[in-house]
């Protein structure tokens, strides 16, 4: 009797051990579906208009607003609803491996669609802040799912990734230049207003009535140079052109100021020819505001025909 009982217990224990070993792998993988996928938690590294020089800056009011209709993806990848801007996807705020070749590069979003919506959050149910024009660039702040995060009108904006690509530019070795450019990119999309109130009087004294939601070309760059590098640019293009060191177009570097004439000043002489200023970024791109709103775009052949000179501040 005792022998039979002991035999039975030994067999039962063996069966239980085998059954437990079969269950162990299943338990180890339970709940993995709740973890973010690699695609959600690792953002890719950043990869890359023509308009003529017409009357602008002090020479025209040009307060045209972006059009109301635009494109973005209506399904997939984005958060629906009007909740937190950081919901609906795994945002990567760090941990991206940067190769030695990319350490001296700055990434931008290049818009490849026409009139692409910039939204207030990572989803099509969020409100439209404005529209990004084809071939214009925006700073890369981050990514949530399939939505790039950028700066737009002094706040964060979100652009569906199918309508843009990323490009690199070589960064300046001068940190002041990069800070000026960084501050200026936050103003992209802000409307152009003729004769907008300056940030300061040219000597650093703040002026009443200034707004970060209205700039012409010279006030935009005056603001960025002051906030980014504590440098006092003067109040108009025709006084700013006298600052810094004159450089030829073949010597242009990131952060240089480029000065242009326009249709009404084309035949003037001296500083009276100057009617527009832009910030050179590299690869034939400038950051400026003219006629509509602040933007980054390539210098068109037409605009080059109005080029006068460039000044290097740093």
Secondary structure, DSSP 8 states (H G I E B T S, - for coil): -HHHHHHHHHHHHHHHHHHHHHHHHHHHHTTGGGS--HHHH-------------S-GGG--------S--B---SSSS--SSS-TT-SS-B--S-----GGGTTEEEEEEE-SSSEEEESSSSTTS-EEEEE-TT-EEE--EEETTEEEEEETTEEEEEEGGGEEEEEEE--S-HHHHHHHHHHHTTTT-BB-TT---SB-SSS-B-TT--TT-B-HHHHHHHHHHHHH-----SSHHHHTTSSEEE-GGG--TT-EEEE--TTTTT--GGGG--EEEEEEETTEEEEE-SSBEEEEE--HHHHTTEEEEEE--
